[in-house]
Amino acid sequence: MNYLIKNSIAAEQLTNVGFGPVQPIAPNDTEANRQMNRRLEVKIIAK
């Protein structure tokens, strides 16, 4: 989010939500799966 703000995107147009361990895409039972769960998802919604 800070990157986008520093590159001319108005902060009022941005929202961030952290899910932490609540919504993993893979079980946290191996290092490979934990690596898959360290991610950033971006959704672009046109108005």
CHARMM internal coordinates of N, CA and C (Angstrom, degrees):
IC EDIT
DIST 1 N 1 CA 1.4304
DIST 1 CA 1 C 1.5250
ANGL 1 N 1 CA 1 C 109.94
DIST 1 C 2 N 1.3301
ANGL 1 CA 1 C 2 N 116.11
DIHE 1 N 1 CA 1 C 2 N -42.57
DIST 2 N 2 CA 1.4633
ANGL 1 C 2 N 2 CA 119.34
DIHE 1 CA 1 C 2 N 2 CA 178.30
DIST 2 CA 2 C 1.5223
ANGL 2 N 2 CA 2 C 111.05
DIHE 1 C 2 N 2 CA 2 C -61.67
DIST 2 C 3 N 1.3247
ANGL 2 CA 2 C 3 N 117.02
DIHE 2 N 2 CA 2 C 3 N -38.12
DIST 3 N 3 CA 1.4623
ANGL 2 C 3 N 3 CA 120.70
DIHE 2 CA 2 C 3 N 3 CA 177.80
DIST 3 CA 3 C 1.5199
ANGL 3 N 3 CA 3 C 110.53
DIHE 2 C 3 N 3 CA 3 C -60.50
DIST 3 C 4 N 1.3192
ANGL 3 CA 3 C 4 N 117.57
DIHE 3 N 3 CA 3 C 4 N -45.40
DIST 4 N 4 CA 1.4567
ANGL 3 C 4 N 4 CA 120.99
DIHE 3 CA 3 C 4 N 4 CA -178.98
DIST 4 CA 4 C 1.5287
ANGL 4 N 4 CA 4 C 111.37
DIHE 3 C 4 N 4 CA 4 C -65.12
DIST 4 C 5 N 1.3182
ANGL 4 CA 4 C 5 N 116.90
DIHE 4 N 4 CA 4 C 5 N -40.78
DIST 5 N 5 CA 1.4647
ANGL 4 C 5 N 5 CA 120.56
DIHE 4 CA 4 C 5 N 5 CA 178.84
DIST 5 CA 5 C 1.5295
ANGL 5 N 5 CA 5 C 110.08
DIHE 4 C 5 N 5 CA 5 C -64.38
DIST 5 C 6 N 1.3276
ANGL 5 CA 5 C 6 N 117.19
DIHE 5 N 5 CA 5 C 6 N -42.53
DIST 6 N 6 CA 1.4662
ANGL 5 C 6 N 6 CA 120.92
DIHE 5 CA 5 C 6 N 6 CA 178.81
DIST 6 CA 6 C 1.5223
ANGL 6 N 6 CA 6 C 112.28
DIHE 5 C 6 N 6 CA 6 C -66.42
DIST 6 C 7 N 1.3288
ANGL 6 CA 6 C 7 N 116.76
DIHE 6 N 6 CA 6 C 7 N -18.51
DIST 7 N 7 CA 1.4634
ANGL 6 C 7 N 7 CA 120.69
DIHE 6 CA 6 C 7 N 7 CA -178.75
DIST 7 CA 7 C 1.5294
ANGL 7 N 7 CA 7 C 111.43
DIHE 6 C 7 N 7 CA 7 C -111.83
DIST 7 C 8 N 1.3293
ANGL 7 CA 7 C 8 N 115.22
DIHE 7 N 7 CA 7 C 8 N 41.81
DIST 8 N 8 CA 1.4666
ANGL 7 C 8 N 8 CA 123.76
DIHE 7 CA 7 C 8 N 8 CA 167.07
DIST 8 CA 8 C 1.5258
ANGL 8 N 8 CA 8 C 116.34
DIHE 7 C 8 N 8 CA 8 C 75.80
DIST 8 C 9 N 1.3170
ANGL 8 CA 8 C 9 N 119.40
DIHE 8 N 8 CA 8 C 9 N 20.49
DIST 9 N 9 CA 1.4587
ANGL 8 C 9 N 9 CA 121.31
DIHE 8 CA 8 C 9 N 9 CA 172.16
DIST 9 CA 9 C 1.5298
ANGL 9 N 9 CA 9 C 106.81
DIHE 8 C 9 N 9 CA 9 C -99.09
DIST 9 C 10 N 1.3238
ANGL 9 CA 9 C 10 N 116.77
DIHE 9 N 9 CA 9 C 10 N 126.40
DIST 10 N 10 CA 1.4648
ANGL 9 C 10 N 10 CA 120.48
DIHE 9 CA 9 C 10 N 10 CA -178.15
DIST 10 CA 10 C 1.5317
ANGL 10 N 10 CA 10 C 110.60
DIHE 9 C 10 N 10 CA 10 C -65.21
DIST 10 C 11 N 1.3036
ANGL 10 CA 10 C 11 N 116.21
DIHE 10 N 10 CA 10 C 11 N 134.05
DIST 11 N 11 CA 1.4676
ANGL 10 C 11 N 11 CA 121.34
DIHE 10 CA 10 C 11 N 11 CA -179.07
DIST 11 CA 11 C 1.5229
ANGL 11 N 11 CA 11 C 111.76
DIHE 10 C 11 N 11 CA 11 C -59.22
DIST 11 C 12 N 1.3366
ANGL 11 CA 11 C 12 N 117.41
DIHE 11 N 11 CA 11 C 12 N -30.14
DIST 12 N 12 CA 1.4596
ANGL 11 C 12 N 12 CA 121.04
DIHE 11 CA 11 C 12 N 12 CA -179.84
DIST 12 CA 12 C 1.5249
ANGL 12 N 12 CA 12 C 112.23
DIHE 11 C 12 N 12 CA 12 C -66.70
DIST 12 C 13 N 1.3144
ANGL 12 CA 12 C 13 N 116.86
DIHE 12 N 12 CA 12 C 13 N -17.86
DIST 13 N 13 CA 1.4651
ANGL 12 C 13 N 13 CA 121.27
DIHE 12 CA 12 C 13 N 13 CA -179.20
DIST 13 CA 13 C 1.5287
ANGL 13 N 13 CA 13 C 112.15
DIHE 12 C 13 N 13 CA 13 C -91.37
DIST 13 C 14 N 1.2992
ANGL 13 CA 13 C 14 N 117.85
DIHE 13 N 13 CA 13 C 14 N -2.58
DIST 14 N 14 CA 1.4612
ANGL 13 C 14 N 14 CA 121.44
DIHE 13 CA 13 C 14 N 14 CA -173.51
DIST 14 CA 14 C 1.5159
ANGL 14 N 14 CA 14 C 111.51
DIHE 13 C 14 N 14 CA 14 C -114.74
DIST 14 C 15 N 1.3070
ANGL 14 CA 14 C 15 N 115.07
DIHE 14 N 14 CA 14 C 15 N 147.19
DIST 15 N 15 CA 1.4577
ANGL 14 C 15 N 15 CA 122.57
DIHE 14 CA 14 C 15 N 15 CA 173.79
DIST 15 CA 15 C 1.5240
ANGL 15 N 15 CA 15 C 107.61
DIHE 14 C 15 N 15 CA 15 C -138.90
DIST 15 C 16 N 1.3120
ANGL 15 CA 15 C 16 N 117.23
DIHE 15 N 15 CA 15 C 16 N 139.64
DIST 16 N 16 CA 1.4564
ANGL 15 C 16 N 16 CA 119.18
DIHE 15 CA 15 C 16 N 16 CA 174.22
DIST 16 CA 16 C 1.5145
ANGL 16 N 16 CA 16 C 109.62
DIHE 15 C 16 N 16 CA 16 C -126.14
DIST 16 C 17 N 1.3190
ANGL 16 CA 16 C 17 N 115.25
DIHE 16 N 16 CA 16 C 17 N 147.32
DIST 17 N 17 CA 1.4584
ANGL 16 C 17 N 17 CA 122.15
DIHE 16 CA 16 C 17 N 17 CA 179.96
DIST 17 CA 17 C 1.5233
ANGL 17 N 17 CA 17 C 107.15
DIHE 16 C 17 N 17 CA 17 C -137.09
DIST 17 C 18 N 1.3085
ANGL 17 CA 17 C 18 N 117.08
DIHE 17 N 17 CA 17 C 18 N 128.55
DIST 18 N 18 CA 1.4550
ANGL 17 C 18 N 18 CA 121.34
DIHE 17 CA 17 C 18 N 18 CA 177.13
DIST 18 CA 18 C 1.5219
ANGL 18 N 18 CA 18 C 109.98
DIHE 17 C 18 N 18 CA 18 C -103.77
DIST 18 C 19 N 1.3208
ANGL 18 CA 18 C 19 N 116.45
DIHE 18 N 18 CA 18 C 19 N 130.88
DIST 19 N 19 CA 1.4549
ANGL 18 C 19 N 19 CA 120.53
DIHE 18 CA 18 C 19 N 19 CA -179.85
DIST 19 CA 19 C 1.5254
ANGL 19 N 19 CA 19 C 112.32
DIHE 18 C 19 N 19 CA 19 C -105.98
DIST 19 C 20 N 1.3206
ANGL 19 CA 19 C 20 N 117.20
DIHE 19 N 19 CA 19 C 20 N -17.26
DIST 20 N 20 CA 1.4559
ANGL 19 C 20 N 20 CA 120.59
DIHE 19 CA 19 C 20 N 20 CA 179.14
DIST 20 CA 20 C 1.5143
ANGL 20 N 20 CA 20 C 111.79
DIHE 19 C 20 N 20 CA 20 C 52.53
DIST 20 C 21 N 1.3218
ANGL 20 CA 20 C 21 N 118.59
DIHE 20 N 20 CA 20 C 21 N -135.12
DIST 21 N 21 CA 1.4648
ANGL 20 C 21 N 21 CA 121.46
DIHE 20 CA 20 C 21 N 21 CA -177.18
DIST 21 CA 21 C 1.5280
ANGL 21 N 21 CA 21 C 113.52
DIHE 20 C 21 N 21 CA 21 C -80.39
DIST 21 C 22 N 1.3209
ANGL 21 CA 21 C 22 N 118.37
DIHE 21 N 21 CA 21 C 22 N 3.31
DIST 22 N 22 CA 1.4597
ANGL 21 C 22 N 22 CA 121.09
DIHE 21 CA 21 C 22 N 22 CA -173.72
DIST 22 CA 22 C 1.5282
ANGL 22 N 22 CA 22 C 112.84
DIHE 21 C 22 N 22 CA 22 C -75.30
DIST 22 C 23 N 1.3285
ANGL 22 CA 22 C 23 N 118.14
DIHE 22 N 22 CA 22 C 23 N -31.35
DIST 23 N 23 CA 1.4632
ANGL 22 C 23 N 23 CA 120.96
DIHE 22 CA 22 C 23 N 23 CA -176.81
DIST 23 CA 23 C 1.5317
ANGL 23 N 23 CA 23 C 111.65
DIHE 22 C 23 N 23 CA 23 C -129.56
DIST 23 C 24 N 1.3296
ANGL 23 CA 23 C 24 N 118.51
DIHE 23 N 23 CA 23 C 24 N 63.08
DIST 24 N 24 CA 1.4650
ANGL 23 C 24 N 24 CA 119.37
DIHE 23 CA 23 C 24 N 24 CA 177.05
DIST 24 CA 24 C 1.5297
ANGL 24 N 24 CA 24 C 110.51
DIHE 23 C 24 N 24 CA 24 C -70.77
DIST 24 C 25 N 1.3395
ANGL 24 CA 24 C 25 N 116.48
DIHE 24 N 24 CA 24 C 25 N 151.46
DIST 25 N 25 CA 1.4625
ANGL 24 C 25 N 25 CA 119.44
DIHE 24 CA 24 C 25 N 25 CA 175.64
DIST 25 CA 25 C 1.5209
ANGL 25 N 25 CA 25 C 111.07
DIHE 24 C 25 N 25 CA 25 C -93.44
DIST 25 C 26 N 1.3272
ANGL 25 CA 25 C 26 N 116.32
DIHE 25 N 25 CA 25 C 26 N -10.46
DIST 26 N 26 CA 1.4644
ANGL 25 C 26 N 26 CA 121.95
DIHE 25 CA 25 C 26 N 26 CA 177.83
DIST 26 CA 26 C 1.5255
ANGL 26 N 26 CA 26 C 107.56
DIHE 25 C 26 N 26 CA 26 C -145.18
DIST 26 C 27 N 1.3349
ANGL 26 CA 26 C 27 N 117.91
DIHE 26 N 26 CA 26 C 27 N 155.42
DIST 27 N 27 CA 1.4662
ANGL 26 C 27 N 27 CA 119.54
DIHE 26 CA 26 C 27 N 27 CA 176.68
DIST 27 CA 27 C 1.5301
ANGL 27 N 27 CA 27 C 110.08
DIHE 26 C 27 N 27 CA 27 C -63.08
DIST 27 C 28 N 1.2998
ANGL 27 CA 27 C 28 N 117.92
DIHE 27 N 27 CA 27 C 28 N 147.96
DIST 28 N 28 CA 1.4695
ANGL 27 C 28 N 28 CA 121.96
DIHE 27 CA 27 C 28 N 28 CA 179.86
DIST 28 CA 28 C 1.5257
ANGL 28 N 28 CA 28 C 112.03
DIHE 27 C 28 N 28 CA 28 C -88.02
DIST 28 C 29 N 1.3313
ANGL 28 CA 28 C 29 N 117.00
DIHE 28 N 28 CA 28 C 29 N 40.06
DIST 29 N 29 CA 1.4605
ANGL 28 C 29 N 29 CA 120.26
DIHE 28 CA 28 C 29 N 29 CA -174.89
DIST 29 CA 29 C 1.5250
ANGL 29 N 29 CA 29 C 114.18
DIHE 28 C 29 N 29 CA 29 C -94.41
DIST 29 C 30 N 1.3231
ANGL 29 CA 29 C 30 N 118.51
DIHE 29 N 29 CA 29 C 30 N -14.12
DIST 30 N 30 CA 1.4648
ANGL 29 C 30 N 30 CA 121.10
DIHE 29 CA 29 C 30 N 30 CA 177.63
DIST 30 CA 30 C 1.5199
ANGL 30 N 30 CA 30 C 108.64
DIHE 29 C 30 N 30 CA 30 C -135.30
DIST 30 C 31 N 1.3209
ANGL 30 CA 30 C 31 N 116.57
DIHE 30 N 30 CA 30 C 31 N 161.55
DIST 31 N 31 CA 1.4648
ANGL 30 C 31 N 31 CA 120.47
DIHE 30 CA 30 C 31 N 31 CA 178.27
DIST 31 CA 31 C 1.5265
ANGL 31 N 31 CA 31 C 110.77
DIHE 30 C 31 N 31 CA 31 C -62.34
DIST 31 C 32 N 1.3150
ANGL 31 CA 31 C 32 N 117.78
DIHE 31 N 31 CA 31 C 32 N -38.41
DIST 32 N 32 CA 1.4680
ANGL 31 C 32 N 32 CA 120.88
DIHE 31 CA 31 C 32 N 32 CA 179.02
DIST 32 CA 32 C 1.5285
ANGL 32 N 32 CA 32 C 110.93
DIHE 31 C 32 N 32 CA 32 C -62.02
DIST 32 C 33 N 1.3163
ANGL 32 CA 32 C 33 N 117.69
DIHE 32 N 32 CA 32 C 33 N -41.85
DIST 33 N 33 CA 1.4629
ANGL 32 C 33 N 33 CA 120.99
DIHE 32 CA 32 C 33 N 33 CA 178.09
DIST 33 CA 33 C 1.5254
ANGL 33 N 33 CA 33 C 111.72
DIHE 32 C 33 N 33 CA 33 C -68.78
DIST 33 C 34 N 1.3319
ANGL 33 CA 33 C 34 N 116.78
DIHE 33 N 33 CA 33 C 34 N -39.61
DIST 34 N 34 CA 1.4641
ANGL 33 C 34 N 34 CA 119.40
DIHE 33 CA 33 C 34 N 34 CA 177.29
DIST 34 CA 34 C 1.5244
ANGL 34 N 34 CA 34 C 109.97
DIHE 33 C 34 N 34 CA 34 C -62.83
DIST 34 C 35 N 1.3279
ANGL 34 CA 34 C 35 N 117.26
DIHE 34 N 34 CA 34 C 35 N -36.53
DIST 35 N 35 CA 1.4586
ANGL 34 C 35 N 35 CA 120.90
DIHE 34 CA 34 C 35 N 35 CA 177.70
DIST 35 CA 35 C 1.5334
ANGL 35 N 35 CA 35 C 110.26
DIHE 34 C 35 N 35 CA 35 C -64.31
DIST 35 C 36 N 1.3168
ANGL 35 CA 35 C 36 N 117.95
DIHE 35 N 35 CA 35 C 36 N -38.90
DIST 36 N 36 CA 1.4587
ANGL 35 C 36 N 36 CA 121.34
DIHE 35 CA 35 C 36 N 36 CA 177.93
DIST 36 CA 36 C 1.5301
ANGL 36 N 36 CA 36 C 110.92
DIHE 35 C 36 N 36 CA 36 C -64.05
DIST 36 C 37 N 1.3234
ANGL 36 CA 36 C 37 N 117.25
DIHE 36 N 36 CA 36 C 37 N -31.66
DIST 37 N 37 CA 1.4574
ANGL 36 C 37 N 37 CA 121.33
DIHE 36 CA 36 C 37 N 37 CA -178.59
DIST 37 CA 37 C 1.5274
ANGL 37 N 37 CA 37 C 113.36
DIHE 36 C 37 N 37 CA 37 C -79.16
DIST 37 C 38 N 1.3330
ANGL 37 CA 37 C 38 N 117.41
DIHE 37 N 37 CA 37 C 38 N -14.33
DIST 38 N 38 CA 1.4664
ANGL 37 C 38 N 38 CA 120.68
DIHE 37 CA 37 C 38 N 38 CA 174.65
DIST 38 CA 38 C 1.5175
ANGL 38 N 38 CA 38 C 106.98
DIHE 37 C 38 N 38 CA 38 C -86.64
DIST 38 C 39 N 1.3111
ANGL 38 CA 38 C 39 N 115.77
DIHE 38 N 38 CA 38 C 39 N 97.04
DIST 39 N 39 CA 1.4608
ANGL 38 C 39 N 39 CA 119.49
DIHE 38 CA 38 C 39 N 39 CA -173.01
DIST 39 CA 39 C 1.5120
ANGL 39 N 39 CA 39 C 110.88
DIHE 38 C 39 N 39 CA 39 C -149.45
DIST 39 C 40 N 1.2978
ANGL 39 CA 39 C 40 N 113.50
DIHE 39 N 39 CA 39 C 40 N 166.27
DIST 40 N 40 CA 1.4512
ANGL 39 C 40 N 40 CA 122.69
DIHE 39 CA 39 C 40 N 40 CA 174.61
DIST 40 CA 40 C 1.5123
ANGL 40 N 40 CA 40 C 106.92
DIHE 39 C 40 N 40 CA 40 C -126.30
DIST 40 C 41 N 1.2945
ANGL 40 CA 40 C 41 N 117.15
DIHE 40 N 40 CA 40 C 41 N 130.17
DIST 41 N 41 CA 1.4586
ANGL 40 C 41 N 41 CA 121.64
DIHE 40 CA 40 C 41 N 41 CA 176.74
DIST 41 CA 41 C 1.5186
ANGL 41 N 41 CA 41 C 108.17
DIHE 40 C 41 N 41 CA 41 C -114.70
DIST 41 C 42 N 1.3310
ANGL 41 CA 41 C 42 N 116.24
DIHE 41 N 41 CA 41 C 42 N 133.19
DIST 42 N 42 CA 1.4525
ANGL 41 C 42 N 42 CA 121.60
DIHE 41 CA 41 C 42 N 42 CA -179.38
DIST 42 CA 42 C 1.5199
ANGL 42 N 42 CA 42 C 107.58
DIHE 41 C 42 N 42 CA 42 C -120.02
DIST 42 C 43 N 1.3212
ANGL 42 CA 42 C 43 N 116.28
DIHE 42 N 42 CA 42 C 43 N 130.30
DIST 43 N 43 CA 1.4584
ANGL 42 C 43 N 43 CA 121.73
DIHE 42 CA 42 C 43 N 43 CA 176.12
DIST 43 CA 43 C 1.5168
ANGL 43 N 43 CA 43 C 107.41
DIHE 42 C 43 N 43 CA 43 C -118.94
DIST 43 C 44 N 1.3189
ANGL 43 CA 43 C 44 N 116.31
DIHE 43 N 43 CA 43 C 44 N 127.68
DIST 44 N 44 CA 1.4572
ANGL 43 C 44 N 44 CA 121.86
DIHE 43 CA 43 C 44 N 44 CA 177.35
DIST 44 CA 44 C 1.5167
ANGL 44 N 44 CA 44 C 107.68
DIHE 43 C 44 N 44 CA 44 C -103.99
DIST 44 C 45 N 1.3244
ANGL 44 CA 44 C 45 N 115.33
DIHE 44 N 44 CA 44 C 45 N 121.21
DIST 45 N 45 CA 1.4579
ANGL 44 C 45 N 45 CA 121.15
DIHE 44 CA 44 C 45 N 45 CA -178.67
DIST 45 CA 45 C 1.5274
ANGL 45 N 45 CA 45 C 107.41
DIHE 44 C 45 N 45 CA 45 C -117.65
DIST 45 C 46 N 1.3125
ANGL 45 CA 45 C 46 N 115.45
DIHE 45 N 45 CA 45 C 46 N 114.04
DIST 46 N 46 CA 1.4672
ANGL 45 C 46 N 46 CA 120.23
DIHE 45 CA 45 C 46 N 46 CA -179.68
DIST 46 CA 46 C 1.5238
ANGL 46 N 46 CA 46 C 109.70
DIHE 45 C 46 N 46 CA 46 C -81.51
DIST 46 C 47 N 1.2970
ANGL 46 CA 46 C 47 N 115.70
DIHE 46 N 46 CA 46 C 47 N 141.67
DIST 47 N 47 CA 1.4690
ANGL 46 C 47 N 47 CA 120.14
DIHE 46 CA 46 C 47 N 47 CA 178.50
DIST 47 CA 47 C 1.4957
ANGL 47 N 47 CA 47 C 109.69
DIHE 46 C 47 N 47 CA 47 C -106.99
END
COOR INIT
IC SEED 1 N 1 CA 1 C
IC BUILD
